[in-house]
Amino acid sequence: MVAKLHDDEVEINASILRQLLTEQFPQWADKPIEVVTSSGTDHIAFRVGSELVARLPRTERMQGQVEKDLTWLPRLAPQLPLAIPEPLAIGVPGAGYPLTWGVYRWLDGETFNLDQLKDPLQAARDLAGFIRELQKVDTSGAPLPPTDDPFSRGTPLKPRDALFREALDQLRDEFDTELVLAAWDASLAADTYAGPPVWVHGDLMEGNLLVADGKLSAVIDFGTARAADPAADVMPAWWLFEGAARQAFREALGVDPTTWTRARGWALSLSMIAIPYYRTRRPDPNPGEHPFITDLLNDFKADC
């Protein structure tokens, strides 16, 4: 099976990984290899035997995560209440594959889904507890958000303003633009974080959380982890939870109203800007239907 989605992606398949292992890690080369279908968009993952997983960047711009993981994850892991990836080895280019790649210990669990949880409220509290402990870790020497990327989470919203308004203009027939702009302007008014940067994961979405035995068990993919505005890790309130579970997350995290508003602006802008972007690349199966954004706007109205 060739795991290649776009023209700028390098070719990756089980045969190439087998050659890489044979050349660089012969102790693992005879183990069964199976692609992980929920690998994500930045890397392709292959399970190697029962205890390992190999992660290979899909494009050159995604190279470097294993180096970052080897530096930081062993320092973060002992201080966190949920399992995180354990990098074991870094691979170099070879077998026609041009990038560095990594071998990690396999973490059991299924991709996060509310329907799998025995107690969604407890899962919300568990994730909030993970975020609180992550924020306590010393950030000395930690990576910082890139300054030239308006999509870099944990950074101010203002650089996204023009992109947001352009997207809304394209979608004006699908939204109550007055309400959307009111929510956005409220977020911009809260767009000042004066505290010290804290560790954030930055991408706490369904694909980066694992559930085992009905409970939240692990947080994976620390590619966007950095020292930044804590609002970056408040967005799971809307990405993952709803109703009472969202409220449980908010209370357990102890987030202040300004940070909550700023995080909601991040979630709103990411979604709004993404709609026209992805419509240029694939058909929209449900044009005009935006339940996630509707939920965000209802949350805004409830806070008014």
N, C-alpha and C positions, 0 to 999 in steps of 0.2 A: 504493500500500500504506500503510495506517495502522498505525503502530507504537505501539499503546496496549494495555497489558495489564491495568490495574486502574483502578477508578473515580477514584482520586486522581491519575492521570497526565494530563498535558496531551496534547493531540493533536499528533502529529508525523508528517509524511509528506513524501515527496519534493517534492510541490508547494509545501508551506510552506517547505521549505528553499530551493527555487528562488526563491521570492519574497524570502526573507531575503537571499540572495546578490545578487539583482538590486538590491535597495534599498541594501545596505551594502557589498558587494564585487563590483561589476559585472565586474571583471577575471576572476572565476571563474564567473560566472553561466551561461555557455554550455557548461560542461563537463558530461559525463555524470554522473548521480547514481545510485548504487546502494546500497541498504541493506546493512549488514554484519550478517549473520545471527548472528554471535557477539558482538554488541554488549555484552551483560551486562545486569544488572538496574537499574543506576542511570542509565545514559545510553543513548541510541540513536545509533549511528554510521552515517554515510553516506559512502561513498567518493565523492570529487569528482574526476573525471578520473583520471589515473594516479598523481598525486603528492600528493594532498591527502585529508584525512578531516575531516569536520565532526562534532563530538560535541555533542549537545543533551541537557540533563538531562531525565529523565522526569517529575520532580516538583520542586516548589519547594524542598523540603528538600535536594535535591542540587545546587542552584545554588551557584556559587562556586568550583567546581574549576578552571575555566579561569583565573580570577583568581589562584588559588594556583599553578597551573602556570606562568603567565607570570612570577611572582615567583621561583619556586624551581628549576624544571627547567633553565633556562639556567645556573644556578650549579652544579647537581649534575652535569649531563651531562659536562663536561670531566674530571671526576674518577672516572668510572665506566667499567668495562671492557666493558659491554654497552650497546647503543643504548637510549635512552629517548625518549618522545615529545618532539617539538619544536613547541611552540605558536607559531603565526604571527600570529594575530589573534583578538580578542575581538569577538563580535557582541552586539548589544543586542536587547531585545524588539522585535517587529515582525511583520507579516503574521499577526496573531492569535496568535502564539507569545509567552508572557509572560515568558520568562526569558533571562538571558545565556547565551551558548553560545560554542563555540570552533572555530577552524580550525587543524589541525595538519598537519605533513608526514606522509605515509603511510609506514608501516614494513612492508616485505615480511616474510612469514612466515606459518606456520600455527600455530593454537593448540596449546600444549604437549600432547604425548601421548608416553608412554614408548615406544610402538611406533614412533614416527617417528625416534627417536634412534639414531644410529650407535653411540654409546658412552654408555650411561646413567651410568656412573661418571664420565666426563669431564663430562657435563652437570651432575651433582651437584657436582663440584668447581668448575665455572664459576659456578654459582649461588652457592656458598659464597664464591667470590672476589668476586663482585659485592656480596654482603652485607658482607663485610669492608671493602671500599673505601667503601661507603656509610656504614658506621659511623665511618669516619675523618673524614668531612666535618664542618667546623665547624658547630655547631648554634646559633650566636648568632642570636637572633630567630626561630628555627624554630617552627612551630606545635606546640602541646602537646596531649596527649589531653584530651578533654572530661572534666570531673570528675564529671558527673552521669549518665554512661552506663556501666552495668556491662558492656556489650558492646564497649566501646572497647578495642581491642587495644593491648598495651604498658602496661597498667595492672594493678593487683593483682587476684588471683583472688577474694579474700575477698568482695567485694560480690556475686559470682555464687553464693555458697554456697547460699542459700535456693532460688534458681531451679534449681540443679543437683539438689538433694535432692528438690524437688517433681517435677521431670521423672523422676528415677529411681523415685520412688514410683509414678508412673503407669506405668512400664515394668518394674516389679519381676518380672512373670511372664516377661520376655524376657531377663533378665540374671542373672548371678551377682552379686547385689547386694553380697555381702560383698567380692568381688574389686573391683568398681567403686568401692566406698567406700574400700577400701584404697588404690587408685590415686589417688583424689581427695584423700584425707587426706595422702598423701605429697606431692602437688602443693601443698596448702595449707601444709605444713610448709616447703616451699621458696619460699614466697610473699613473699620479701623481696629486693628489688633495691636495693643500697646504692650502686651506682656512679652516675656521671653519665648523664643521658639521652643516647642516641645516635640518629642518624637510622635510622628503620625504614621500610620500605615498608608493612608491615602487612597485605598481602593477596596474598601470593605463591602464588596458586593457578593452576590450569591456564589459566584464561581470561585471566590477566594476564601470561603468558609466551608468547613467540613462538619458533618453531623454523624455521630455514632451512637447507637442505642437510644435514639430519640433526643440526644443532648448535643449541644454545641461542643465540638471536641478539638478543633484545630483551626488556625488561621494560616493561610499560605500566601505565596507570591508577594514578596516584599520589594518588588521592583520600584514602587513609588514611595517607599519608606524614607523619611527625611525629618529634619528639624524644621518645623513650620507652625503656622496658625492651627490651633486645635480644632477649628471649625471643619477641617478636612475630614475628621473622623466622626463628625456628628451626622453626616449625610446618610449613614445606614438607618437612621430614624425613618426615612422615607423609602430608601432602597429595599429594606428588608422587612420592616414591621408596619403594622397598622393598628388603629384603635387602641385598646388597652396595652398592647405590647409596645407600641410606640411611646405611650405615656410612661410605661415602666422603664424603658430605655432612657428617656429624658430625665426622669427623676433619679435613676441610679447613676447616671453620668454626672448629674449636678450641674448641667450646663446653664449658663446665664442667658437671659433673653436676647442680648445683643449677638452673642455667638450663635444661638439658635437661628436667629433671623439671617445672619450672614451665611450659615450653612444651607439654609433653605434657598437662598439666592444662588448658591453654587449648584445645588441640585436642579433648580429651575432652569438656570442658564445652560447647563450641560444638556438637558433634555430638549430645550427649545432650539438650540443651535444644531443639535444632531438631526432633527427631523428633516429639514431641507437638504442637509448634507447627504444623508443616506438615501433620500429619494432620488438623487442623481445617480445612484449606483445600483439600486434594486427597486422593484415595484413595492409600493406600500400596500400591504394586504387590507389595511383598515384605515384609509385616509379619513381624516376628520375625527378619529377616535383617539383620545389622549387621556386615558384614565389616570396615569401617573401624575401628569401635570394638573389635572382636575383635583386630585388629592392634595397636591401641594398648595393649590389656590384655596381650597377649602380650609386647609390648615392656617393659611394666612388670614382668611376671614375670621376664623375662630379666635385668633390672637388679637384682632383689632378691637 
